[in-house]
Amino acid sequence: MTRRSRMGKLAVLAIAALMALPALAETPVATATFKCKEGKSIDATFYADSVDLGLSDGRSMKLPQAMSGSGARYANKNETFVFWNKGDTAFVTEGTDDKQTYSDCVTAK
């Protein structure tokens, strides 16, 4: 095998590996259903860098992971919707005043 053909094969392998990265990022790493105060619930599908949420009020959204000092924090671009998760607990804050709209949430057992 010539040096040129080896380089060509390496380039093809590198391109294939790069094309596979988005698929890996979209593989769920965990799912959970949180039961919250006032009969509310949150269905969460966690990915390496984001979360898909299904809220009991009918809304659904995908949020990117955001900076957090403790636990996992996911927020929309202007941070008016934030989902916090630590262990088997979670809560949601909304608006510029960070009002908790889903509180005292724990994973359903």
N, C-alpha and C positions, 0 to 999 in steps of 0.2 A: 504494500500500500504506500502510495507516495505521500509526501508531507502535505501536498495540496489537497488530496482526497481526505486525509485525516482531519485537516482544518475544516473542510466542508462538512464532514460528518459531525464534528464538534459544534459547528454553527447550527446545524439542524437540531441537535440535541438541546442546545442552549435555548433556541427559540421554542421548542416543545416544552421545556421546563418553565419558561416564562409564561407561556400560554396556560399552563396548568395552575399557576398561582392564584388567579381569581377564583377558580373552582374550589381550591382548598380554603380560601377565605370565606366562601359561601357554604361550607360544610358546618352544620350546627354542632356546637360542642356540648350543649345542654338545653333542656327545656324544663319549665316549671310553671305551675299554676299557683298563684298567690291569692288567698282569700283575705279580704280586707274588711275594715269596719264599715258599717252601714250596708252590708250585703254586697259590696262591690268585689270585683275580682280582676286579676291581671293574668293573662297568658303570655309567657315570655319564652322566646326562642333565642338563645345566646349563640353568637358567632365570635370568632377571634377578636374582632374589633367593632362589633355592633350588636344591637338587640332588635328583634321584631316583637312588638307588643300588640296584643289584642285586649282592649279594655271592655269591661262589661257594659259601658254606655254605647258600644258599637263602633268606637273609633279604633283604628289600627294605624301603626306607624313603625318606621324603621329609624332608629337613632344611633348615631356613632358614639363610640366610647369617648368620654371626656376625662379631664384631669380630676383626680380624687385623692384626698388624703387617706381615706380608709374605705374599704369596700369598693364596689364598682359603681361608676356614675356614667349615665348616658344622657345626652342633651341635644336638643335641636340647635340650629345655628345661632339663634339669638338668646338661647338658654331660657326661654319662657315655658318650656316643658322639659322637666328633668326627672328621670327614673333612677332611683338609688336602690342598690341591692347589696346586702352583706349577709353571707350565710343563707339562712332560710327566711330572711326578712326583707321587706322592700317597702318603698313608699314613692309617691309621685308628688312633685310640686309644680304648680302652674302659675303663670302670670309674672309680672315684674315684682310682686310682693312675696313670691315663693310660697303661696298658699298651698297647704297639703290637701290635695283633692282625693287621693287614695292613701289612707293611713292605716297603721297597725296591720300591715299585710304579712302573712306567713304562708309558707308553702303548704298546700293541701296534702294531707297524709291519708 
